[in-house]
Amino acid sequence: MTTVPVLNNGVTNLSYTPGFAYLNPQNSALYTPGTLALYKLAYLFPAPGVKGMTLFVAPKVETTDAFPTVLPFYGEGSEAVSRWGQVNPILRLSTGTSGIGNASAVGFTWNANDWINWTLAYASANAQQPGDTPATLLGSGLFGGSTVVMTQLTFTPFKNFQAALTYANAYHQINVLGTSLTNADIITALDSPLSSPIRINGVGGTFKWEFLPKFSLAGYGAYIMSETFTDGNYANLLSWMIGLHVRDPGLPGSAGLMFGSPLYRTSASLLTSPTAAGADTPWQLEAYYRFQINQNISVTPGVFFIFNPEGNPTAWDAQTVTVGVLRTTFTF
């Protein structure tokens, strides 16, 4: 079994950090950074006879690709500099996103009218592996390994306002959420081993309100419930965020300021210590400014602070964590 640190979960992860860094969850093997691999592949086509509906089949995909993310802080290589600040954590329950091997998914997105979108997806970490393949970290087979069913209703009742309700139901072959947002992601139900399969239910709400031209107020709330199959141990996790986004604040580009609580345990069965479920609420403050140098290059300085990291007074020696980022993005 691969050791826990390789799973690379933590509150300091940056926006581009994959859920299973340096690990291919499809074969439980480590890979060297810089390895050339097919990262994403999807086929989209209109549903016959259903106006406004698009079907998709994706051998390799992230759930954030399939669903409207709503938040203006989301963008691959742009916007928020932390993984926490980009999307609602419910959309991170993708059963095996990594830098080299992503989940496979099928589903649809349906624009029922001008202001309602319904998206539904089923994803499997190892759909391309036959069910009788020797055991891997997240299992194998279309239905026998780690899977998730996710659905979202996105509402746009006004041109300047959008909101979404998201629900996810997942089964994971091991005791991890796969969000890469907190150390509590691993061994979610305390006193149950990493090898314990878990069921997960997650609900979330997200909104964006452009209250002035170029100025948007946006945020989310997420609640995740996990329970092991073997012994019934459980853990519940919570996260929320509120932020201000500005387009072209004086110079071409964008800026963001966010505050909230990164994902942390609010309760758990069979606590191993008084602080294991989060005696202290963690807080995160983030700011960034993306300078659009030209059509192809942007530079983003950013910083985020984490107070009471992991919701545990003993974590990080009880120190506030500060992460500074200078990101340059080339787009072709």
C-alpha distance (Angstrom), angle and dihedral (degrees) to the residues before:
residue distance angle dihedral
M1 . . .
T2 3.81 . .
T3 3.79 113.3 .
V4 3.79 119.5 -105.7
P5 3.86 98.4 -114.1
V6 3.82 90.4 62.5
L7 3.82 88.8 62.6
N8 3.81 85.5 69.2
N9 3.77 103.7 -151.9
G10 3.77 121.0 161.1
V11 3.77 147.5 126.1
T12 3.81 92.7 -105.4
N13 3.80 95.7 62.2
L14 3.79 114.1 129.5
S15 3.80 126.2 -127.7
Y16 3.81 94.5 -94.4
T17 3.83 96.5 43.4
P18 3.82 109.9 121.0
G19 3.78 123.1 -133.3
F20 3.80 94.4 -112.6
A21 3.78 105.0 28.9
Y22 3.83 115.8 -163.1
L23 3.81 90.2 3.0
N24 3.77 130.1 97.7
P25 3.82 103.6 -147.8
Q26 3.80 90.1 -164.2
N27 3.81 92.1 71.1
S28 3.84 103.5 9.3
A29 3.80 89.8 -120.0
L30 3.79 127.5 135.0
Y31 3.78 119.3 -120.5
T32 3.79 132.4 -159.4
P33 3.82 117.9 -112.2
G34 3.78 108.9 -105.0
T35 3.80 93.5 39.4
L36 3.81 111.1 151.0
A37 3.81 110.6 -124.8
L38 3.78 142.0 146.5
Y39 3.81 102.5 -95.9
K40 3.81 104.5 -177.8
L41 3.80 134.9 9.8
A42 3.81 126.8 170.1
Y43 3.80 138.3 160.5
L44 3.81 119.6 -151.1
F45 3.80 125.6 -171.0
P46 3.82 136.9 163.2
A47 3.81 116.8 -95.0
P48 3.81 109.8 -113.1
G49 3.78 111.7 -110.1
V50 3.83 96.4 -0.4
K51 3.79 114.4 104.2
G52 3.78 114.9 -138.9
M53 3.84 95.4 9.5
T54 3.82 123.0 123.3
L55 3.80 122.2 -170.4
F56 3.79 122.3 -153.7
V57 3.79 136.2 -164.0
A58 3.79 113.7 -170.9
P59 3.83 123.4 -178.2
K60 3.82 88.2 -172.9
V61 3.79 123.0 19.8
E62 3.79 146.7 129.3
T63 3.79 119.5 -124.4
T64 3.79 88.7 -124.3
D65 3.82 86.5 67.2
A66 3.81 93.2 57.4
F67 3.81 101.7 45.1
P68 3.82 132.7 61.2
T69 3.80 102.5 -104.8
V70 3.85 93.5 -159.9
L71 3.81 94.7 -167.1
P72 3.83 115.4 107.1
F73 3.83 88.4 -145.2
Y74 3.82 92.7 72.2
G75 3.78 122.9 99.8
E76 3.78 136.9 123.3
G77 3.78 105.1 -109.6
S78 3.79 92.9 -3.3
E79 3.83 142.5 70.3
A80 3.86 118.6 18.5
V81 3.80 115.6 36.7
S82 3.83 96.6 -152.9
R83 3.79 127.4 67.2
W84 3.83 88.4 -129.5
G85 3.79 94.8 59.4
Q86 3.80 100.2 53.4
V87 3.82 110.1 67.6
N88 3.79 143.4 -4.7
P89 3.85 107.4 -76.3
I90 3.82 90.5 -125.3
L91 3.81 88.0 71.8
R92 3.81 89.3 57.4
L93 3.82 93.6 66.2
S94 3.80 90.3 99.3
T95 3.84 101.0 138.3
G96 3.76 100.2 -125.8
T97 3.80 117.9 5.7
S98 3.78 110.8 163.8
G99 3.75 140.4 151.1
I100 3.80 91.5 -90.7
G101 3.81 111.6 16.1
N102 3.80 124.0 45.1
A103 3.78 132.7 -179.2
S104 3.80 122.9 -92.8
A105 3.80 118.5 -122.1
V106 3.79 144.7 -176.7
G107 3.79 128.1 -169.9
F108 3.75 147.3 104.5
T109 3.76 142.7 -101.5
W110 3.80 117.6 -148.9
N111 3.78 126.9 -167.8
A112 3.80 96.0 -157.0
N113 3.80 90.9 -176.7
D114 3.79 139.2 -27.1
W115 3.80 94.2 -62.9
I116 3.84 109.2 28.3
N117 3.80 126.5 70.4
W118 3.81 123.4 178.7
T119 3.80 119.2 -165.8
L120 3.81 125.7 -177.1
A121 3.80 127.7 178.7
Y122 3.78 139.5 174.1
A123 3.81 115.9 -157.9
S124 3.79 133.0 -174.6
A125 3.79 125.0 -167.1
N126 3.80 94.1 -143.3
A127 3.81 107.2 17.6
Q128 3.81 91.5 141.5
Q129 3.82 92.2 56.7
P130 3.83 115.2 85.3
G131 3.78 114.1 -114.3
D132 3.81 91.8 -114.5
T133 3.82 92.6 56.4
P134 3.82 111.9 125.6
A135 3.81 110.2 -88.7
T136 3.80 116.8 -75.7
L137 3.77 130.3 -171.1
L138 3.83 94.3 -89.9
G139 3.80 98.9 25.7
S140 3.81 126.8 -112.3
G141 3.78 142.0 -101.9
L142 3.79 134.4 57.3
F143 3.81 93.0 -80.3
G144 3.80 104.3 7.6
G145 3.79 100.8 69.6
S146 3.80 134.0 52.8
T147 3.80 110.3 -40.0
V148 3.79 140.7 170.7
V149 3.80 135.3 -162.6
M150 3.78 111.8 -158.2
T151 3.78 132.0 179.2
Q152 3.79 134.4 178.5
L153 3.78 137.1 -173.8
T154 3.79 112.7 -154.6
F155 3.80 119.5 -165.8
T156 3.80 126.8 -162.6
P157 3.83 103.2 176.1
F158 3.81 91.7 158.4
K159 3.79 133.0 28.8
N160 3.80 91.4 -115.6
F161 3.84 99.1 41.8
Q162 3.80 133.1 65.5
A163 3.81 131.5 169.5
A164 3.80 135.7 177.0
L165 3.80 138.2 -162.9
T166 3.81 115.5 -155.9
Y167 3.82 132.4 -169.9
A168 3.81 127.8 -177.1
N169 3.80 131.0 -175.4
A170 3.80 114.7 -171.4
Y171 3.77 142.7 173.4
H172 3.79 117.0 -155.8
Q173 3.79 123.4 -167.4
I174 3.81 90.6 -142.1
N175 3.80 135.1 34.9
V176 3.82 98.1 -89.0
L177 3.80 135.0 102.6
G178 3.80 94.6 -148.1
T179 3.81 95.2 -140.2
S180 3.83 96.2 117.5
L181 3.81 89.3 -144.7
T182 3.81 103.3 113.3
N183 3.80 142.4 7.1
A184 3.82 85.5 -114.4
D185 3.82 85.0 70.0
I186 3.82 86.7 80.9
I187 3.80 119.8 67.6
T188 3.80 88.9 4.6
A189 3.81 94.4 177.8
L190 3.78 102.8 57.1
D191 3.81 120.6 -127.8
S192 3.81 89.8 23.8
P193 3.82 117.0 107.8
L194 3.79 125.2 -113.8
S195 3.82 89.2 -107.7
S196 3.84 92.7 62.2
P197 3.84 113.0 111.7
I198 3.82 113.8 -129.4
R199 3.78 138.4 -161.9
I200 3.80 117.6 -140.4
N201 3.79 133.5 -160.9
G202 3.78 118.8 -174.0
V203 3.81 132.3 -180.0
G204 3.77 127.6 -175.0
G205 3.77 145.2 168.8
T206 3.82 127.4 -153.5
F207 3.81 133.6 -177.9
K208 3.81 143.1 178.5
W209 3.82 124.9 -166.1
E210 3.80 121.1 -175.9
F211 3.79 96.2 -156.9
L212 3.83 93.0 172.3
P213 3.79 131.5 18.3
K214 3.83 106.0 -76.8
F215 3.84 92.7 2.4
S216 3.82 119.8 101.3
L217 3.79 133.2 178.1
A218 3.81 111.6 -154.6
G219 3.78 141.1 164.3
Y220 3.77 149.4 142.5
G221 3.78 144.9 -141.8
A222 3.82 124.8 -151.0
Y223 3.81 135.0 -176.6
I224 3.81 122.0 -172.9
M225 3.82 126.4 -170.3
S226 3.83 120.1 -166.0
E227 3.81 129.2 -177.5
T228 3.81 131.9 177.3
F229 3.78 121.3 -123.9
T230 3.80 95.2 -146.4
D231 3.81 102.5 55.2
G232 3.82 107.6 2.5
N233 3.80 95.2 -115.5
Y234 3.79 113.2 155.4
A235 3.80 142.9 -165.5
N236 3.80 130.1 -169.8
L237 3.80 122.4 -155.3
L238 3.79 133.3 -165.7
S239 3.81 137.3 -165.1
W240 3.79 136.5 169.2
M241 3.78 138.7 171.1
I242 3.81 139.8 -174.6
G243 3.77 123.6 -171.4
L244 3.79 150.3 164.1
H245 3.81 121.1 -125.9
V246 3.82 125.0 -168.1
R247 3.81 126.7 -169.4
D248 3.81 118.5 -146.8
P249 3.83 96.2 -5.5
G250 3.78 96.6 -167.3
L251 3.81 93.7 -45.6
P252 3.83 130.1 47.0
G253 3.80 109.7 -79.7
S254 3.80 134.4 49.6
A255 3.80 143.1 -87.2
G256 3.77 134.4 -150.9
L257 3.80 138.7 -165.9
M258 3.83 118.8 -172.0
F259 3.80 136.9 176.3
G260 3.79 132.6 -179.5
S261 3.79 146.7 92.6
P262 3.81 121.0 -55.3
L263 3.80 115.7 -137.3
Y264 3.82 111.4 -66.8
R265 3.80 140.5 155.9
T266 3.79 114.9 -90.0
S267 3.81 95.2 178.0
A268 3.80 139.7 -0.9
S269 3.79 138.4 174.6
L270 3.79 123.1 -113.0
L271 3.79 96.0 15.8
T272 3.79 113.4 -152.1
S273 3.82 92.0 -154.8
P274 3.82 137.6 6.4
T275 3.80 90.2 -103.7
A276 3.80 98.9 44.1
A277 3.81 95.8 98.3
G278 3.78 95.3 44.3
A279 3.79 116.7 -79.3
D280 3.80 89.3 -175.7
T281 3.80 123.6 46.7
P282 3.82 111.4 -124.2
W283 3.82 118.5 -132.5
Q284 3.78 130.7 -162.3
L285 3.81 130.6 -161.7
E286 3.80 119.7 -172.5
A287 3.80 136.1 177.8
Y288 3.79 132.7 175.3
Y289 3.80 140.9 165.7
R290 3.81 119.5 -152.8
F291 3.80 112.7 -155.9
Q292 3.81 112.1 -159.2
I293 3.80 99.1 -148.5
N294 3.80 92.7 -178.0
Q295 3.78 139.0 -33.7
N296 3.81 92.2 -66.7
I297 3.82 106.4 32.1
S298 3.80 133.4 57.0
V299 3.80 130.4 173.4
T300 3.81 121.0 -155.6
P301 3.80 124.2 -169.9
G302 3.78 111.7 -170.8
V303 3.78 144.1 158.5
F304 3.78 137.0 -165.4
F305 3.79 133.0 -169.1
I306 3.81 125.5 -154.8
F307 3.79 117.7 -159.0
N308 3.83 118.5 -162.7
P309 3.83 90.4 4.8
E310 3.81 115.9 -141.9
G311 3.83 88.9 3.9
N312 3.79 88.5 -89.6
P313 3.84 122.6 117.2
T314 3.82 90.7 -149.0
A315 3.81 95.8 51.7
W316 3.81 118.2 105.1
D317 3.83 87.1 1.0
A318 3.81 87.9 -69.8
Q319 3.79 90.3 -70.6
T320 3.80 126.8 142.2
V321 3.80 108.6 -108.9
T322 3.82 118.1 -133.7
V323 3.81 121.6 -168.1
G324 3.81 121.5 -174.8
V325 3.80 120.8 -166.1
L326 3.79 135.3 -169.8
R327 3.81 108.5 -174.8
T328 3.80 127.3 -176.6
T329 3.81 116.9 -166.8
F330 3.80 125.3 -164.5
T331 3.80 116.5 -161.9
F332 3.81 123.0 -167.6
